[in-house]
Amino acid sequence: MFLVTGATGSLGRRIVRQLRDIETPIRGFVRLFSNYRELEDRGAEIFIGDLKNDKDIAKSTKDIDYIISSHGSGEDTQALDYRANIELIDCAKENGVKHFVYISVLGVDRGYEDAPVFKAKREVEKYLMASGLNYTILRPSGFANNLLPLAERFRETGIYLLIGDPQNRSSIVSTDDLAKIAIASVRVEGAKNQIFSVGGPQVITRGEIPKIFGRIFQKDPLIINTPLVVFDGLRSGLGLFNPQLQRSLGTLRTLLAHEFFCTPEEIRKLEETYDMKLESLESFLRRYLGS
Ligand SMILES: NC(=O)c1ccc[n+]([C@@H]2O[C@H](COP(=O)([O-])OP(=O)(O)OC[C@H]3O[C@@H](n4cnc5c(N)ncnc54)[C@H](OP(=O)(O)O)[C@@H]3O)[C@@H](O)[C@H]2O)c1
């Protein structure tokens, strides 16, 4: 039995779908007010709880063989990105869980001080590695599904808002590929106690994204490029009213200001270890947008 946290999220939902496609027993950790009907219909066991509550975490990890931690945090990084994962790891040990798959983030080891999510994830990685559990740590770049709403807006307007340097490179990963890799990690021998950078097969600049949209919808993109200083100004302004929001925006700023891409060696290692061909961003978008 798998336990998937963040089972209603972009990644978690895909993990549950793929597990149920092969009729694997899975318990999805969900919140009561979330939209979990689809998971239930597919035959997932639903565990209703809150990852801020240790008792819920303890109960959810009973009779579990594998854990995939794929929840996000919103604003409460300390409680969810950090503490909930530490608790999950402790409970996994107590309950004799065979393998723990942790979704981290690309660049987590670069020491970004202004990015709470990155700091929390690095601390969780260290705790997991020292735990004695079998583990796989996946460090993905940005998820391709994040671009779907932007593509839909582009379809309507032809406009693409780009914040920061258009030359910044990334290797956006197909969220379906990442789900597949997370699931396979518990059985692929070469994935045991390993850390993988996970990205798509190509390194692209952020300026290329509207061009891909343009090809898909056969429309010339109108790119509105806002420099990062505008974001910084807004963030400082917000900080006057909501210092916590200002701090949590540090993670977004880090993502906007830096490059997050995998090297060809990292991609080769991933494809070899998991015996798969990674999907390009354009293919992912065409599949979902039906173009
Ligand atoms: N998105 C990216 O580009 C990206 C890139 C690199 C790494 N990652 C990492 O990948 C993981 C998955 O990301 P994602 O984009 O799939 O996340 P997401 O779509 O934002 O989903 C977050 C999930 O966490 C759940 N959650 C939040 N607070 C909770 C709580 N208190 N108790 C129980 N569940 C709670 C949410 O449940 P509700 O449905 O109830 O809100 C949702 O299922 C995260 O760890 C993220 O940091 C993401």
The ligand as a MOL file (V3000), in Angstrom:
LIG
                    3D

  0  0  0     0  0            999 V3000
M  V30 BEGIN CTAB
M  V30 COUNTS 48 52 0 0 0
M  V30 BEGIN ATOM
M  V30 1 N 4.9480 23.0180 -9.0000 0
M  V30 2 C 6.2530 23.0560 -9.3190 0
M  V30 3 O 6.6550 23.6150 -10.3540 0
M  V30 4 C 7.2540 22.3780 -8.4150 0
M  V30 5 C 8.6060 22.3640 -8.7750 0
M  V30 6 C 9.5160 21.6860 -7.9490 0
M  V30 7 C 9.0830 21.0460 -6.8000 0
M  V30 8 N 7.7580 21.0900 -6.4770 0 CHG=1
M  V30 9 C 7.3110 20.3670 -5.2670 0
M  V30 10 O 6.5090 19.2860 -5.6750 0
M  V30 11 C 5.5000 18.9950 -4.6960 0
M  V30 12 C 4.1460 18.9660 -5.3690 0
M  V30 13 O 3.8800 20.2190 -5.9540 0
M  V30 14 P 2.4710 20.5270 -6.6440 0
M  V30 15 O 2.6880 21.6760 -7.5740 0
M  V30 16 O 1.8750 19.2620 -7.1430 0 CHG=-1
M  V30 17 O 1.6520 21.0500 -5.3840 0
M  V30 18 P 0.1580 21.6170 -5.3760 0
M  V30 19 O -0.5200 21.3830 -6.6670 0
M  V30 20 O 0.2380 23.0140 -4.8460 0
M  V30 21 O -0.5610 20.6850 -4.2960 0
M  V30 22 C -0.2960 20.8250 -2.9520 0
M  V30 23 C -0.9570 19.6570 -2.2380 0
M  V30 24 O -0.6370 19.7240 -0.8430 0
M  V30 25 C -1.8540 19.5950 -0.1180 0
M  V30 26 N -1.8120 20.2640 1.1720 0
M  V30 27 C -1.5030 21.5640 1.4180 0
M  V30 28 N -1.6430 21.8170 2.7300 0
M  V30 29 C -2.0560 20.6630 3.3180 0
M  V30 30 C -2.3810 20.2970 4.6510 0
M  V30 31 N -2.3080 21.1780 5.6610 0
M  V30 32 N -2.7830 19.0230 4.9020 0
M  V30 33 C -2.8920 18.1130 3.8790 0
M  V30 34 N -2.5740 18.4080 2.5910 0
M  V30 35 C -2.1740 19.6680 2.3260 0
M  V30 36 C -2.8770 20.2610 -1.0290 0
M  V30 37 O -4.1780 19.8770 -0.6180 0
M  V30 38 P -5.4800 20.7590 -0.9640 0
M  V30 39 O -6.0240 20.1890 -2.2610 0
M  V30 40 O -6.3680 20.5010 0.2020 0
M  V30 41 O -5.0610 22.1910 -1.0780 0
M  V30 42 C -2.4770 19.6940 -2.3730 0
M  V30 43 O -2.9430 18.3900 -2.5120 0
M  V30 44 C 5.6660 20.0780 -3.6190 0
M  V30 45 O 6.4350 19.5640 -2.5770 0
M  V30 46 C 6.4200 21.1880 -4.3400 0
M  V30 47 O 7.2030 21.9770 -3.4590 0
M  V30 48 C 6.8310 21.7290 -7.2490 0
M  V30 END ATOM
M  V30 BEGIN BOND
M  V30 1 1 1 2
M  V30 2 2 2 3
M  V30 3 1 2 4
M  V30 4 1 4 5
M  V30 5 2 4 48
M  V30 6 2 5 6
M  V30 7 1 6 7
M  V30 8 2 7 8
M  V30 9 1 8 9
M  V30 10 1 8 48
M  V30 11 1 9 10
M  V30 12 1 9 46
M  V30 13 1 10 11
M  V30 14 1 11 12
M  V30 15 1 11 44
M  V30 16 1 12 13
M  V30 17 1 13 14
M  V30 18 2 14 15
M  V30 19 1 14 16
M  V30 20 1 14 17
M  V30 21 1 17 18
M  V30 22 2 18 19
M  V30 23 1 18 20
M  V30 24 1 18 21
M  V30 25 1 21 22
M  V30 26 1 22 23
M  V30 27 1 23 24
M  V30 28 1 23 42
M  V30 29 1 24 25
M  V30 30 1 25 26
M  V30 31 1 25 36
M  V30 32 1 26 27
M  V30 33 1 26 35
M  V30 34 2 27 28
M  V30 35 1 28 29
M  V30 36 1 29 30
M  V30 37 2 29 35
M  V30 38 1 30 31
M  V30 39 2 30 32
M  V30 40 1 32 33
M  V30 41 2 33 34
M  V30 42 1 34 35
M  V30 43 1 36 37
M  V30 44 1 36 42
M  V30 45 1 37 38
M  V30 46 2 38 39
M  V30 47 1 38 40
M  V30 48 1 38 41
M  V30 49 1 42 43
M  V30 50 1 44 45
M  V30 51 1 44 46
M  V30 52 1 46 47
M  V30 END BOND
M  V30 END CTAB
M  END
